[in-house]
Amino acid sequence: MSFIADRLNRILPSQTIAVTQKARALKAEGRDIISLSAGEPDFDTPDFIKRAAIRAIEAGKTKYTDVPGTLELRKAVAARLNADFDLDYKAEEICVSTGGKQVIYNVMVSTLNAGDEVIIPAPAWVSYPDIVTLADGTPVIVQTDPENGFRLTAEQLRAAITPRTKWLCLNSPCNPTGAAYDTEALRALTDVLLDYPDIWILTDDMYAKLLYDGAVAKTVVQVEPRLRSRTVTMNGVSKAYAMTGWRIGFAAAPVEFTKQLIKLQGQSTSNPCSIAQAAAQEAVSGPQDFIGEMVAVYQERRNLVIGMLNEAPGLSCALPEGAFYAFPSIAGTLGKTSKGGRLIDGDEAFVTALLEETGVAAVHGTAFLTPGYFRISYATSTELLKEACTRIQSFCQGLS
């Protein structure tokens, strides 16, 4: 009899975390490593947010809070969502968790029974299918088309729906492609969902503030208010506020469903860190202009990286609309051999050889449910990005 639960044997460790840890280990050994694997801003948390955390410590706000977060933070989160997306959420519809990943976990564990299906457009963030599987659900992966900007179409959505479909999980802008859904693209999907009143929508808007070329983020409830009663709007402070380590995410959902999220959280982690909550409250309610400054830097980096990747023999990469990732195709490198003697027979072989032979750490596309690609993050300094892309170009030029 195995000591480990069967459910753990159905999932894999996070492959993005695994690559990041391998890159750190190699760097600790003295290797010249440039890691482009982690989805983490290189900007520091703004000082005014840090000061709010320090004030909370000095004021003794180091005790338990309400399970879904302090009332003040939930009010601030509701106000931020309402201002950003023209919504009307109230504090009692907000549950604050230890990062966006816990929000998704809580949602799935709260609702899925064995055999329930969750539609996940691919390429997709690595954790979606494993969280669904842990909750005894069945991930239904729908491969999107690069010619359609890696966006799920109404026809694909309708074809994927079965009597067991319980959720559609939608991420915009998307990790790993940077694809974003505008009003027209969302409207096409919401029109389909109106025909299926038992399907709920989880909209992961974690990168919504990181959009380029003047684009403005849209979300499901904003585009189709009639879906409000069965939509969970998820966001957090990790990416837009450069607060990954603070671990604060939040869900906005109908009151009765929010109560179920709170019930589960109360018997698992209970409240998020009180100090991080104070910082998050300041983040969402304080000045927002620094986000635009970060986005401008990211856009410059995006343009640099995409230009250099498209100059590498065998690679091709579309221009991301948001987030801070590039997701180039390696189609033109398949079947070739690296200078180090490794046959490039897939995306995992490509990124392994790239790391071992050039010191550039990236994540293979199969981790994001889409073989034949790899993901790099351009949330690092321009100098390092130039060097990394130069190494990628040299690596591709050396393939034979």
Order of alpha helices (4+ residues) and beta strands (2+ residues): alpha-alpha-beta-alpha-alpha-beta-alpha-beta-alpha-beta-alpha-beta-alpha-beta-alpha-beta-beta-alpha-alpha-alpha-beta-alpha-beta-beta-beta-alpha
